[in-house]
């Protein structure tokens, strides 16, 4: 594929960024521009530049929008919305916030949530599941401690990606180690030297920032029964139950507790569930538009062009490792899915690593780390869309408070240029 055709294939992403950024600058506010509108224009442009009849082009777009991974994420969004709304209706969120503030001083809320997200995501192997479990209580904790809601949510999102990067049962870990033909334990030992220092630095930052936030624990009693749905969600996730099953059990418990306690009747439960689904409306549309647009980019050869362009001129191990990092990062931008990005580029990365003497443990670590970095700051990535939808704030406000992905990027680049860890 020639250069002009390759750039044309990738141009829908540039249109999306141009529309979003230019409109935000014109409005002098990044939070006023609806992401869904920017995606709608970019998607229309993607269909316009694709070859073939209109029906054929729309069919390609629809195939991407209705991709199995896209639909699975949508079902998770729907159930997450219902769980959050019904939990709020029965007072579960208020109970969890009150209990948390009794246990953890307000000035340690940020670091406490960050560390909790780190451990939970490591245990369950999914950043999405961690965000689903913790973000719904973020609003109450933010108002109770005086911390900005976006900063509280960002702490959870950052911790979620720490575990996603290192967990032995994470899809990204499995994809990275299988594609590079190394063991998970070896990849973990290489990866912890990059992610560990980044997490420590961010934890210290949260301790310092948290000194300005504090609150007196609520004087009123809280019902431990109302905390049960959240405990169940976390425990079942830690036990390895699929996130759809976890959310279904949580919704069932919310319904039972609400009906038996008189918090709502059957009609009230249905209304709360409806509110939860409606709250995810924009998120669902964005996910489908992104899936369709990215499928058109793939069909037009955008991802293949990136791979070919980056692998032409490589010299030395640092160049090889940098190329692998850039390769998976750009693939992640084009797919909005870190696991798919690793699968797409894994075989190419293995060939590059083998030719230039890069240890498979290091190449697996680079693949996983840089895909998580990009996914962690991608405004149309599932994790940030989920977090913004559950918290009711803009994606841009969360990105502005994300420290862990940036810290991870710094240590990942140092690992390449200083050649550590020595393996």
Residue pairs with C-beta under 8 A, 6 or more apart in sequence:
1 9
1 301
1 304
1 305
1 308
3 309
5 301
5 305
6 301
6 302
6 305
6 306
6 309
7 305
8 49
8 300
9 297
9 300
9 301
9 302
9 305
10 297
10 302
10 305
10 306
10 334
11 45
11 49
12 42
12 43
12 45
12 46
12 49
12 293
12 296
12 297
13 42
13 293
13 297
13 333
13 334
15 41
15 42
15 45
15 46
16 38
16 39
16 41
16 42
16 293
16 380
19 37
19 38
19 41
19 42
20 33
20 35
20 38
20 379
23 33
23 38
24 30
24 32
24 33
24 396
27 33
30 394
30 396
30 397
30 400
31 394
31 396
31 397
34 282
35 282
35 286
35 379
35 380
35 395
36 282
36 285
36 286
36 289
39 286
39 289
39 290
39 293
39 380
40 289
42 289
42 293
43 61
43 289
43 292
43 293
46 61
46 292
46 293
46 296
46 297
47 54
47 57
47 58
47 61
47 296
49 300
50 57
50 60
50 296
50 299
50 300
51 57
52 60
57 296
60 295
60 296
60 299
61 292
61 293
61 295
61 296
62 292
63 292
63 295
64 70
64 291
64 292
64 293
64 294
64 295
64 296
64 298
65 288
65 289
65 291
65 292
65 295
66 288
66 291
67 291
67 295
69 291
69 337
69 340
70 287
70 288
70 291
73 128
73 287
73 382
74 284
74 287
74 288
75 244
76 128
76 132
76 243
76 244
76 247
76 386
77 280
77 283
77 284
77 287
77 385
77 386
77 389
78 277
78 280
78 284
79 244
79 247
79 248
79 251
80 132
80 247
80 280
80 386
80 389
80 390
81 276
81 277
81 278
81 279
81 280
81 389
81 390
82 247
82 251
82 272
82 273
82 276
82 277
83 132
83 136
83 229
83 233
83 247
83 250
83 251
83 254
83 276
84 93
84 136
84 276
84 279
84 390
85 272
85 273
85 275
85 276
85 279
86 251
86 254
86 255
86 258
86 269
86 272
86 273
86 276
87 93
87 136
87 229
87 230
87 250
87 254
88 136
88 272
89 254
89 258
89 263
89 264
89 268
89 269
89 272
90 226
90 254
90 257
90 258
90 261
90 263
90 264
91 223
91 226
91 263
92 226
92 227
92 229
92 230
92 254
92 257
93 136
93 137
93 139
93 140
94 140
94 222
94 226
95 222
95 223
95 224
95 226
95 227
96 137
96 140
96 226
96 227
96 230
97 137
97 140
97 141
97 144
97 218
98 217
98 218
98 220
98 222
99 222
99 224
99 227
100 109
100 137
100 141
101 141
101 144
101 145
101 215
101 217
101 218
102 217
102 218
104 112
105 214
106 144
106 145
106 146
106 147
106 210
106 213
106 214
106 215
107 145
107 210
107 211
107 212
107 213
107 214
108 207
108 210
109 141
109 145
109 147
109 152
109 210
109 213
110 147
110 151
110 152
110 155
110 206
110 207
110 209
110 210
110 213
111 155
111 203
111 206
111 207
111 210
113 134
113 138
113 141
113 152
113 155
113 156
113 159
114 155
114 156
114 158
114 159
114 202
114 203
114 206
114 404
115 159
115 203
116 134
116 159
117 130
117 134
117 155
117 156
117 157
117 158
117 159
117 160
117 162
117 163
118 159
118 162
118 163
118 199
119 163
120 129
120 130
120 133
120 134
120 159
120 160
120 163
120 234
120 237
120 238
121 127
121 129
121 130
121 159
121 160
121 161
121 162
121 163
121 164
121 167
122 162
122 163
122 166
122 167
123 163
123 167
123 237
123 238
124 130
124 163
124 167
124 169
124 237
124 238
124 240
125 163
125 164
125 167
125 168
125 169
125 170
125 171
125 173
126 164
126 170
126 171
126 237
126 243
127 157
127 160
127 161
127 163
127 164
127 375
127 383
128 160
128 243
128 382
128 383
128 386
129 237
129 243
129 246
130 156
130 159
130 160
130 163
130 164
130 237
131 156
131 157
131 160
131 383
131 386
131 387
131 390
132 233
132 243
132 246
132 247
132 386
132 390
133 230
133 233
133 234
133 237
134 156
134 160
135 153
135 156
135 157
135 386
135 387
135 390
135 391
136 390
137 230
138 149
138 152
138 153
138 156
138 390
138 391
139 149
139 391
139 392
141 147
141 152
142 148
142 149
142 151
142 152
143 149
144 215
144 218
145 213
145 214
145 215
146 212
146 213
146 214
146 215
147 210
147 213
148 401
149 391
149 393
150 391
150 393
150 397
150 398
150 400
150 401
151 209
151 401
153 387
153 388
153 391
153 393
153 398
153 401
154 398
154 399
154 401
154 402
154 403
155 206
156 387
157 376
157 383
157 384
157 387
157 398
157 402
157 404
158 202
158 376
158 402
158 403
158 404
158 405
159 404
160 383
161 372
161 375
161 376
161 383
161 404
161 405
161 408
162 195
162 198
162 199
162 404
163 170
164 170
164 172
164 338
164 372
165 172
165 173
165 191
165 195
165 368
165 369
165 372
165 408
166 173
166 188
166 191
166 192
166 195
167 173
168 184
168 188
169 240
171 339
172 338
172 339
172 342
172 368
172 371
172 372
173 184
173 187
173 188
173 368
174 184
175 339
175 342
175 343
175 346
175 367
176 187
176 342
176 346
176 364
176 365
176 367
176 368
177 183
177 184
177 187
177 364
178 346
179 342
179 343
179 346
179 347
179 349
179 350
179 364
179 367
180 187
180 346
180 349
180 350
180 353
180 360
180 361
180 363
180 364
180 367
181 350
181 360
182 360
182 361
182 364
186 360
186 361
187 361
187 364
187 365
187 368
189 361
189 421
189 423
190 359
190 361
190 362
190 364
190 365
190 421
190 423
191 365
191 368
191 369
193 415
193 420
193 421
194 365
194 369
194 408
194 411
194 412
194 415
195 369
195 408
195 411
197 411
198 404
198 407
198 408
198 410
198 411
199 404
199 407
201 407
202 403
202 404
202 407
205 403
206 403
225 257
225 261
226 257
228 253
228 257
229 250
229 253
229 254
229 257
230 250
232 249
232 250
232 253
233 246
233 247
233 249
233 250
236 245
236 246
236 249
237 243
237 246
241 249
251 273
255 269
257 263
258 264
258 268
258 269
258 272
259 265
259 266
259 269
264 271
264 272
279 389
279 392
280 389
282 389
283 385
283 386
283 388
283 389
286 380
286 385
287 382
287 385
290 336
290 380
291 336
294 334
294 335
294 336
297 303
297 334
298 334
298 335
302 334
303 331
303 334
303 335
303 344
306 327
306 330
306 331
306 334
307 327
307 331
307 345
307 348
310 323
310 326
310 327
310 330
311 323
311 327
311 348
311 352
314 320
314 323
314 352
314 356
316 356
317 356
317 357
317 358
317 419
318 416
318 417
318 419
319 356
320 352
320 353
320 355
320 356
320 358
321 358
321 362
321 363
321 366
321 416
322 416
323 352
324 345
324 349
324 352
324 353
324 358
324 363
324 366
324 367
324 370
325 366
325 369
325 370
325 412
325 416
326 370
327 345
327 348
327 349
328 341
328 342
328 345
328 349
328 366
328 367
328 370
328 371
328 374
329 370
329 371
329 373
329 374
331 340
331 341
331 344
331 345
332 338
332 341
332 370
332 371
332 374
332 375
332 378
333 374
333 378
334 341
335 341
335 344
336 375
336 378
336 380
336 381
336 382
337 375
337 381
337 382
338 368
338 371
338 372
338 374
338 375
339 371
341 371
341 374
342 367
342 368
342 371
345 367
346 367
349 363
349 366
349 367
350 360
350 363
352 358
352 363
353 359
353 360
353 362
353 363
359 423
361 423
362 423
365 415
366 412
366 416
369 408
369 412
370 412
372 405
372 408
373 405
373 408
373 409
373 412
375 381
375 383
376 383
376 384
376 402
376 404
376 405
376 408
377 384
377 399
377 402
377 405
377 406
378 384
379 395
379 396
379 399
384 395
384 398
384 399
385 395
387 398
388 394
388 395
388 397
388 398
391 398
414 420
415 421
